[in-house]
Amino acid sequence: MKVPHRLYLSEEQLPKAWYNLRADMPEQPDPLLNPATHQPAKLEELYPVFCEKLAKQEMDSTTRWFDIPEPVQEIYKMYRPSPLIRAYSLERALDTPAKIYYKFEGNNTSGSHKLNSAIAQAYYAREQGLRCLTTETGAGQWGTALSEACSYFDLALTVYMVKVSFQQKPYRKAVMQTFGADVIPSPSDTTEAGRRILAENPETGGSLGCAISEAVEKAVTSEGCRYVLGSVLNQVLLHQSVIGLECEAAFEMIGDYPDVIIGCAGGGSNLGGLIAPFMRDKILGKHDPRIIAVEPASCPSFTRGKYAYDFCDTGHVTPLARMYTLGSGFMPSANHAGGLRYHGMSPILSKLYHDGRMEAVSYEQTKVFEAAVYFAKKETILPAPESSHAIRAAIDEALRCKETGEAKTILFGLTGTGYFDMTAYTAFHDGTMKDYIPTDADLQKGFDGLPQM
Ligand SMILES: *Cc1c(COP(=O)(O)O)cnc(C)c1O
């Protein structure tokens, strides 16, 4: 049977529960710590910041399956299943014996996988009777996704948007405003944390870490309001498991199984979701796929970071998480993959990486954009710069297969589209795009700020 170009599941085949990989991990990621006491954070301590149901999901490492609430399934049906696409054209162009598949999550207005978790988080907030949410956004995909979800569930939303992205992508703001969100460039003078960061560094373009501090502060100082986060957290990886579960079902349909699974990693949510059922098979010894995280050379949390307890934000208001980190004070250069400019990494993926169950590579951005343009020309999709990290690694893997003659099955996550990233594409075409690689001394500054345990 020839595998069709696009593999769609039927509506009935859509996952009805999210899969919690922690339930099958032989060793758990280390617990979140209260930053004041350095003791494991208690569930109730999370309630002022997070919605209760989400806080419970965050702390739950034993429940294997969480039912996807009906109203969440209803919205998923508006844009899911996402297609699993066989990259026939790319394979031909590369003249590789490898079979390349990508799971395309860009088929919704947010232009990324982020909507999968935004809907869940807005739903639980609504269910708890909250009136408003706050969040941060880097490249803008998360802010857009959450704006969509909040307008659907009638919640007010304040988005702190990393200043460089705010300036690079004015239309992102317009989209969020269309869905009713209030968008503030961060750092701003609307919070203590923002004012402090501005006082120290007035010219800063901001970072996700700063924007998180501002959003958390705004949530805890506003009535009926909570903070939500678009990546890194266990709950977000849980919601994103729909990506992997759909892939698993589609591969079953065609009687194949990926040998190599590749995803870009910012905070780790798309990769964590994509690999969830495959990592389970690997842990249980049923299959042994290689799993590869791809990150920018300018923000190399996995490949050059330390596995340590650190704050999730620059303003040090969040619990401490043990993860691969560059230090919460690390300010990545203004590279064009806004969604990958985070200093830390999901504690779940950090643990798996630390235990040798997955690999990581980093690429400079010009190499990434070369791959993005090549892919666009062959597969007709204009990829997001973040996603293009995975494309680069997949192409390189396919080229290695060409050398060795191995017909491997490669699966990668195509997390989104790049329509709002044309400044970046233009810089690439003009030859003005630069590659920033932090020196060891640059990184040391970030490590020096790690909390003393
Ligand atoms: C946010 C984003 C990412 C990175 O976030 P993860 O949590 O690591 O998945 C990757 N691709 C796109 C398109 C994004 O919007």
The ligand as an ORCA input file, in Angstrom:
! r2SCAN-3c Opt
* xyz 0 1
  C       6.432     28.046     21.296
  C       6.822     27.359     20.083
  C       7.850     26.395     20.103
  C       8.660     26.060     21.319
  O       7.958     25.744     22.462
  P       8.010     24.294     23.116
  O       7.296     24.467     24.390
  O       9.426     23.911     23.274
  O       7.286     23.409     22.193
  C       8.146     25.741     18.938
  N       7.510     26.019     17.793
  C       6.518     26.941     17.723
  C       5.869     27.210     16.420
  C       6.155     27.635     18.871
  O       5.180     28.522     18.806
*
